[in-house]
Amino acid sequence: MNAEQFLAVAESIRSYALASGRDLNASNLFVHDMLMRAIEAGARIDGPARESKELQAA
């Protein structure tokens, strides 16, 4: 998942929270927690394109 996709998912979650009357802060916290978990786990947010470029450079 690249950064644009992640931001699109975050915006979808926020829109759903606003439309359904749910707590916007809770949706923001959820998105933040998921992003931080991905970063802490060392997940590549850029996806396979970046990995292949790194392999070609090596």
For each residue, the residues with C-beta under 8 A, 3 or more apart:
1: 5 6 9 45 47
2: 5 6 45 46 47 49
3: 6 7 45 46
4: 7 8
5: 1 2 8 9
6: 1 2 3 9 10 35 45
7: 3 4 10 11
8: 4 5 11 12
9: 1 5 6 12 13 31
10: 6 7 13 14 31
11: 7 8 14 15
12: 8 9 15 16
13: 9 10 16 17 27 30 31
14: 10 11 17 18 24 27 28 31
15: 11 12 18 19
16: 12 13 19 20 22 27
17: 13 14 20 22 23 24 26 27
18: 14 15 24
19: 15 16
20: 16 17
21:
22: 16 17 26 27
23: 17 26 27
24: 14 17 18 27 28
25: 28 29
26: 17 22 23 29 30
27: 13 14 16 17 22 23 24 30 31
28: 14 24 25 31 32
29: 25 26 32 33
30: 13 26 27 33 34
31: 9 10 13 14 27 28 34 35
32: 28 29 35 36
33: 29 30 36 37
34: 30 31 37 38
35: 6 31 32 38 39
36: 32 33 39 40
37: 33 34 40 41
38: 34 35 41 43 45
39: 35 36 42 43 45
40: 36 37
41: 37 38
42: 39
43: 38 39
44: 47 50 51
45: 1 2 3 6 38 39
46: 2 3 49 50 51
47: 1 2 44 50 51
48: 51 52
49: 2 46 52 53
50: 44 46 47 53 54
51: 44 46 47 48 54 55
52: 48 49 55 56
53: 49 50 56 57
54: 50 51 57 58
55: 51 52 58
56: 52 53
57: 53 54
58: 54 55
